[in-house]
Amino acid sequence: MLSIDDLPVALRDNVTNVDFPFHPGGSAMLVSFKNGLDASVVTGPGTYGGQSGLFELAVGFDGEGVWEDCPLTESGGITGWLTQEDLIALLGRVAEFDSPELAARRRDAERGELEALTIATQFGILRLAGLDGNDNPYDYLEADDFGLSLGLDPDAAEAIRYLRKAAENAAERLDRKHLEELVKEDEAKK
């Protein structure tokens, strides 16, 4: 199987994670890139690399499986019978690929991470304020006064208010960043 050390430095710089999951038909490597794409590399009997030491590569969105309409691969999202040189070249194209759809998926993932962090932090504040497993934290978070009417400590309500404002500002920055990317793409097309 290919090693991360076999990849050119410029390609390695775009890698965020490498994993070597079990594959019943041979050896597998999952490479995640900064652009939000995953590349699954497999070699061995029963793959589109066969016993000849060649590789197959499938591309997918981060954690979502094979992208069947990927413009970088053959029909069905998989390209097979790749030599090591062909594989490295295709991995380079995957690492450098971008599109409006991929940019939108990255933005949605960033917003999802922000929302999850915000909710987790709000729950932590409520726990510190004395809520326990019998309390529904959403009752406090969805109240107009962030739970003051339910007996929430004023300092905890203020912390939640501050956190919510910080999260809204971060979401606005993400939206501005995405808009700037779209403008740059439009200018590059002209």
C-alpha positions as CSV (number, residue, x, y, z in Angstrom):
1,M,0.0,0.0,0.0
2,L,1.0,3.5,-0.7
3,S,2.4,5.5,2.3
4,I,1.8,9.1,3.1
5,D,5.6,9.5,2.8
6,D,5.3,8.5,-0.9
7,L,3.3,11.6,-1.7
8,P,4.9,14.8,-2.9
9,V,5.3,17.5,-0.2
10,A,2.9,19.8,-2.0
11,L,0.2,17.1,-1.9
12,R,0.9,16.2,1.8
13,D,0.4,19.9,2.7
14,N,-3.2,19.5,1.6
15,V,-3.9,16.4,3.7
16,T,-5.8,16.8,7.0
17,N,-6.0,13.1,7.9
18,V,-4.9,9.6,6.8
19,D,-6.4,6.4,8.0
20,F,-5.8,2.8,7.1
21,P,-9.2,1.1,7.6
22,F,-9.8,-2.6,7.3
23,H,-10.7,-3.8,3.8
24,P,-11.7,-7.4,3.2
25,G,-10.3,-7.5,-0.4
26,G,-6.9,-6.0,0.3
27,S,-5.3,-2.9,1.7
28,A,-7.0,0.5,2.1
29,M,-6.1,4.0,2.8
30,L,-8.5,7.0,3.4
31,V,-7.0,10.4,2.7
32,S,-8.9,13.5,3.8
33,F,-8.0,16.8,2.2
34,K,-8.4,20.5,3.3
35,N,-10.9,21.1,0.5
36,G,-13.5,18.7,2.2
37,L,-12.9,15.7,-0.1
38,D,-11.9,12.2,0.9
39,A,-10.0,9.8,-1.4
40,S,-10.3,6.1,-0.7
41,V,-7.4,4.2,-2.1
42,V,-7.7,0.4,-2.3
43,T,-5.5,-2.3,-3.7
44,G,-5.8,-6.1,-3.8
45,P,-7.9,-9.0,-5.2
46,G,-11.5,-8.1,-5.8
47,T,-10.7,-4.4,-6.4
48,Y,-10.3,-2.4,-9.5
49,G,-6.6,-2.9,-9.1
50,G,-6.7,-6.6,-9.0
51,Q,-3.7,-8.8,-8.0
52,S,-1.5,-6.8,-10.3
53,G,-0.5,-4.2,-7.7
54,L,-2.5,-1.5,-9.2
55,F,-4.9,0.8,-7.3
56,E,-8.5,2.0,-7.4
57,L,-9.5,5.4,-6.1
58,A,-12.9,6.6,-5.0
59,V,-13.7,10.2,-4.2
60,G,-16.3,11.4,-1.7
61,F,-17.3,14.4,0.4
62,D,-15.9,14.3,3.9
63,G,-17.5,11.4,5.7
64,E,-20.3,10.9,3.1
65,G,-19.2,8.0,1.0
66,V,-18.6,7.9,-2.8
67,W,-19.4,10.9,-4.9
68,E,-20.8,9.1,-7.9
69,D,-20.8,12.2,-10.1
70,C,-17.3,13.3,-9.3
71,P,-15.8,15.0,-12.3
72,L,-12.4,13.6,-11.4
73,T,-13.2,9.9,-11.6
74,E,-14.9,7.6,-14.0
75,S,-18.6,6.9,-13.9
76,G,-19.8,5.8,-10.5
77,G,-17.1,7.8,-8.7
78,I,-14.4,5.2,-8.9
79,T,-11.3,5.0,-11.1
80,G,-9.4,1.8,-11.3
81,W,-6.3,0.2,-12.7
82,L,-4.1,3.1,-11.5
83,T,-0.3,2.8,-11.3
84,Q,1.3,4.5,-8.3
85,E,2.3,7.4,-10.5
86,D,-1.3,7.7,-11.9
87,L,-2.7,7.4,-8.4
88,I,-0.4,10.2,-7.0
89,A,-1.4,12.5,-10.0
90,L,-5.1,11.8,-9.4
91,L,-4.7,12.4,-5.6
92,G,-3.1,15.8,-6.5
93,R,-6.1,16.7,-8.7
94,V,-8.5,15.7,-5.9
95,A,-6.5,17.8,-3.4
96,E,-6.7,20.9,-5.6
97,F,-10.3,20.5,-6.8
98,D,-12.9,23.1,-5.9
99,S,-16.4,23.9,-7.1
100,P,-19.3,26.0,-5.8
101,E,-20.9,22.8,-4.5
102,L,-17.8,21.8,-2.6
103,A,-17.5,25.4,-1.2
104,A,-21.1,25.3,-0.1
105,R,-20.5,21.9,1.7
106,R,-17.5,23.3,3.4
107,R,-19.5,26.4,4.6
108,D,-22.3,24.1,5.8
109,A,-19.8,21.9,7.7
110,E,-18.2,25.0,9.3
111,R,-21.6,26.3,10.3
112,G,-22.6,22.9,11.7
113,E,-19.4,22.8,13.8
114,L,-20.1,26.3,15.1
115,E,-23.6,25.4,16.0
116,A,-22.6,22.2,17.8
117,L,-19.9,24.0,19.7
118,T,-22.3,26.7,20.7
119,I,-25.0,24.3,21.9
120,A,-22.4,22.2,23.8
121,T,-21.0,25.3,25.5
122,Q,-24.6,26.5,26.4
123,F,-25.3,23.1,27.9
124,G,-22.1,23.4,29.9
125,I,-23.1,26.8,31.2
126,L,-26.5,25.4,32.3
127,R,-24.8,22.5,34.0
128,L,-22.5,24.9,35.9
129,A,-25.6,26.9,36.8
130,G,-27.1,23.8,38.6
131,L,-29.3,22.2,36.0
132,D,-29.2,18.4,36.2
133,G,-30.4,15.5,34.1
134,N,-34.1,16.1,35.1
135,D,-34.1,19.6,33.5
136,N,-34.6,20.2,29.8
137,P,-31.8,22.6,28.8
138,Y,-33.9,23.7,25.7
139,D,-36.6,25.1,28.1
140,Y,-33.9,27.6,29.3
141,L,-32.3,28.3,26.0
142,E,-35.5,28.9,24.1
143,A,-37.0,31.2,26.8
144,D,-37.1,34.8,25.8
145,D,-35.1,35.7,28.9
146,F,-32.7,32.7,28.6
147,G,-34.4,31.0,31.5
148,L,-34.4,33.8,34.1
149,S,-38.2,33.3,34.5
150,L,-37.4,29.6,35.2
151,G,-35.0,30.5,38.0
152,L,-31.7,30.5,36.0
153,D,-28.9,32.5,37.6
154,P,-28.5,35.9,36.0
155,D,-24.8,35.4,35.4
156,A,-25.5,32.1,33.6
157,A,-28.2,33.9,31.4
158,E,-25.6,36.7,30.7
159,A,-23.0,34.1,29.7
160,I,-25.5,32.4,27.3
161,R,-26.5,35.8,25.9
162,Y,-22.8,36.6,25.3
163,L,-22.1,33.2,23.8
164,R,-25.1,33.5,21.4
165,K,-23.9,36.9,20.2
166,A,-20.4,35.6,19.7
167,A,-21.8,32.6,17.7
168,E,-23.9,35.0,15.6
169,N,-20.9,37.1,14.8
170,A,-18.9,34.0,13.9
171,A,-21.7,32.8,11.6
172,E,-21.7,36.3,9.9
173,R,-18.0,36.0,9.3
174,L,-18.4,32.6,7.7
175,D,-21.1,34.0,5.5
176,R,-18.9,36.9,4.5
177,K,-16.0,34.6,3.8
178,H,-18.2,32.4,1.6
179,L,-19.5,35.5,-0.3
180,E,-15.9,36.7,-0.9
181,E,-15.0,33.2,-2.3
182,L,-18.0,33.4,-4.7
183,V,-16.9,36.9,-5.8
184,K,-13.3,35.6,-6.4
185,E,-14.7,32.7,-8.4
186,D,-16.8,35.0,-10.6
187,E,-13.8,37.3,-11.2
188,A,-11.6,34.4,-12.1
189,K,-14.2,33.2,-14.7
190,K,-14.1,36.6,-16.5
